[in-house]
Amino acid sequence: MGDREVDQQLVERAQRGDKHAFELLIIKYQRRLARLISRFVRDGAEVEDVTQEAFIKAYRALPGFRGESAFYTWLYRIGINTAKNYLLTFKRRVPTTTMIDSDEAENFEEGALLREVSTPENELMSKQVVDVVNLSLQQLPDDLRIALTLREIEGLSYEEIADVMNCPIGTVRSRIFRAREAIAENLRPLLGTSADNRW
């Protein structure tokens, strides 16, 4: 039985009033949801609060969950909306991560540049690449940044991102392409690549 089927069984039990089933879903997804929310909310205590609020909203909305998308896709959508609403309440701009660790580097196309850090020159280059990528992410419009974060950092499929962002798959592909191109454009001077050579 796959993850989606297990989640669906837990959701159905929770919908029938089994609180332990929902607790199992919280345990399963708490860290992943907090990691996603931390891409928007920087303060650790606030991340915990927003994550908890997202689970509360999910629990209250659970009777309306029909299983048309995966549970975690539905939960991620709630998490993103909760984070955005939180930031709007405090009139803050939605930030992105300030650091990309080596595990996350594996998911970025420029990850090969970040992995090779055996010399001081490469370490400096890696830091500069990370700084440019993070600054580029911060400057992206929300829809592009969210799509790229869900794809490259959270590892969601295009279909799952379309569910989370409530838009067609073609729109997701376009947003991810535009986000990658914007980052590539900012990396070109640092990497010495031309416009016709992406990396």
Buried (B, 14 or more C-beta within 10 A) or exposed (E): EEEBEBBBEBBBBBBEEEEEBBEBBBEBBBEBBBBBBBBBBEEEEBBBBBBBBBBEBBBEEBEEBEEEBBBBBBBBBBBBBBBBEBBEEEEEEBBBBEEBEEEBBEEBEBBEBBBEBEEEEBEEBBEBBBEBBBEBBBEBEEBBBBBBBBBBBBEBBBEBBBBBBEBEEEBBBBBBEBBBEBBBEBBBEEBEEEEEEBE
